[in-house]
Amino acid sequence: MRIACFVLAVSVAFGADWDSVQRIQPRQRTEVKTRDKQTIEGSFVSATAEAIVIRLASGERSVVKGDIRRVRIVDPSRRIRNGALWTTVGAAAGAGAGVAACPYCPNEGNTSPYIGPGAAAGAAIGALAGFLPTPWRTIYKSK
């Protein structure tokens, strides 16, 4: 009985994934990776229960659902999340590097003079790293 419930839940989950492909907005930047490791990137045109249509520079291309391994779309909200995350990571790493630059400064009665500049430099580098990559979100994945 448990196996039957698990199979039902998995089939419903994978069906919901393809429903989200059919709900993509037209002209949304989309990437389709096929089973033969070919990547098709263009703007979304339409999707049916059997296939997805992508507009490329050379024209439109239809890919059958059975040949698709993964469908991703650009999600701008991920750019903000990634930027905030990597800014925090960079600041923490910079502060750690500032402490490591002069480990004996607090023992001599001084505060660590390199923590602030290290955290600022690390945050700047982290912000650049977080905001540069294209923020893709996977909406369909088959095995």
N, C-alpha and C positions, 0 to 999 in steps of 0.2 A: 504494500500500500504506500509506503514512504517513497519508494522508487517511482511509482506512478505520479504521485504529487510533485516530486522533483522534476520529472520529465515534463509535466504540464506547466510548471512554473518556468522552466527554461524555454519551452516553446513559446509561451506568452511573452517572455522577455525579449526573445529574438524577433518576434512579430512586431513588438512595440518599436524596436529599433528601426525597422523598415518603414513603419508609419511615420517616424520622425524624419526620414529621408523624404517622404512624400509631402511633408509640411514645410520643406525649405522654401524660403522666399525666392521668387524669380530674380535673376541677376546676382544672387549671392555667390561670392567667390567660393568655389568648391574644389576639393581634391579627391579623386577616386584612384585607389590602388587596386589593380587587378591581380588575379591569381598567378599570372605569368610575370609578376613583378614590374609591370608597366604602370607609370604614374601619369594620370590625366588631370591636368589642372586648368580650370576655366570657370565660366559663370554658369550657374544652374539654369536650366530651361524648364524641365519637367521630370516627373517620375511617375511610373505606373507600378502595378503589382509585379511586373516582370522585368522592368528596365529603368535606367536613369539616362537622361539626355543632358549632355554638357556642351556648351558653346565654346569652341576654341577659336583661335585666330584664323585657322584654315577652314572653319565651318563647324557644323554640329556633329557630335558623335554620340551614339547610343551604346550603352554597355548593359548587357544582360545581368540580372541580379545574381545568377549562379556563378558568373565570372568575377564578381566583386569581392575583394577581401576586406576593404575598409573605405569608408566615406568620411571625409572631414570637411568642416566649414570654418571660416575665419570668425572668431569670436572676440570683438574688441574689449569686452569686459575682462578678458583674461590678461590683456596687456597691463591694465591697472593692477590686477592682483599680482602678476609676476613682477612688475616694477616695485611694488611695495615690499614684496617678499625678499627680493634680491637687494633692495636698499637696506633692509634690516640686517640681512646676512652680511653685507659688506661693512656696515657700521660696526657690527660685533667683531668681525675679523680685524678691522682697522683698530678698534679699541684694544683687542688682544695683542696686536702687533705693537701698539703704543706701550703697553705694559711690558712686553718682552724687550723693547728697545732699552729700557732702563729699569731693570728689576730691583735695583737697590735704592732707587730714589725715595720711595716711601719710608725705608728704614733710616734714611738720613734726615728725616724730618721734613722732607719736601713732598709735595704731591707729584704724581707722575705727569710731567709736562707734555708727554707725547700722546696721551690718551685722546684728547680733543682733536688735534690735527689728524691722528691716525683714524679716528672714527669718521671724521669728515671726508677724508680721502677714500676710505673704504666704502662709505655710503655713496659717494659720487661714482665710483667704479661699479658698484652693485646696481645703481640706478641705470647706468648705461647698459649693463649686461641684461637687465630685466626688461627694458623697454625696446630693445632691438629686435629680437626674434619675432616672427609672425605667430600670433596667438591662435593656433589651430585647436579645434575641439572635435573629437571623434564622436560621430552620432550613429554610426553603424559599423559593426565588426562581425565578420563571420569566421568560422574556423576552417 
